[in-house]
Amino acid sequence: MMTDPIDVVRTALLQALIIAVPILGSGLFVGLLVSLFQSVTQIQEQTLTFVPKIIVMILVAVVLLGWISVRLGDFAYEMFTGL
């Protein structure tokens, strides 16, 4: 039973971190690949780094939408029932 406010905040931040890691990790990986491509080809275009990262992060978020909603639903149930 989580009655301590510090435990509630800690759990909420941990859930936010667990949900955000796959999306941010995919953006990091794509950014690394695009930067490597830019350094090899010497193309220094700012939109070349921004657009692929955004597209991949949106795709990952859409693919993981079911998992994210289950995690948030479980967290909300835990907060309202006090289990």
C-alpha positions in Angstrom: 0.0 0.0 0.0 1.5 3.3 -1.1 0.4 6.0 1.3 3.6 8.0 1.4 3.6 10.8 -1.1 7.3 10.3 -1.9 6.5 6.7 -2.9 3.7 7.9 -5.2 6.0 10.4 -6.9 8.8 7.9 -7.2 6.5 5.4 -8.8 5.0 7.9 -11.2 8.5 9.1 -12.3 9.6 5.5 -12.7 6.6 4.7 -14.9 7.3 7.8 -17.0 10.9 6.7 -17.5 9.9 3.2 -18.4 7.4 4.5 -21.0 9.8 7.1 -22.5 12.9 5.0 -22.8 11.9 3.0 -26.0 10.8 6.1 -27.8 13.8 8.2 -26.8 16.2 5.3 -27.4 14.9 4.9 -31.0 15.4 8.6 -31.6 18.9 8.4 -30.2 19.8 5.4 -32.4 18.4 7.1 -35.6 20.2 10.3 -34.7 23.5 8.4 -34.4 23.0 6.7 -37.7 22.1 10.0 -39.5 25.1 11.7 -37.9 27.4 8.9 -39.1 25.9 9.2 -42.5 26.4 13.0 -42.5 30.0 12.7 -41.4 30.8 10.1 -44.1 29.1 12.1 -46.9 29.9 15.6 -45.5 26.3 16.7 -45.9 25.5 19.2 -43.2 21.7 19.7 -43.5 19.8 20.3 -40.3 16.5 18.9 -41.5 18.3 15.6 -42.4 18.8 15.0 -38.7 15.5 16.2 -37.4 12.9 14.7 -39.8 14.0 11.0 -39.6 14.2 11.1 -35.8 10.7 12.5 -35.5 9.3 10.0 -38.0 10.9 7.0 -36.2 9.9 8.3 -32.8 6.2 8.7 -33.9 6.2 5.2 -35.5 7.7 3.7 -32.3 5.1 5.5 -30.2 2.2 4.3 -32.4 3.6 0.7 -32.3 3.9 0.8 -28.6 0.6 2.5 -28.0 -1.1 -0.6 -26.6 1.8 -1.4 -24.2 1.8 2.3 -23.1 -1.9 2.3 -22.4 -1.7 -0.9 -20.4 1.2 0.5 -18.3 -0.7 3.7 -17.7 -4.0 1.9 -16.9 -2.2 -0.4 -14.4 -0.6 2.6 -12.8 -3.9 4.5 -12.5 -5.6 1.4 -11.1 -2.8 1.1 -8.5 -3.1 4.8 -7.6 -6.9 4.7 -7.2 -7.1 1.4 -5.3 -4.1 1.9 -3.2 -2.6 -1.5 -3.8 
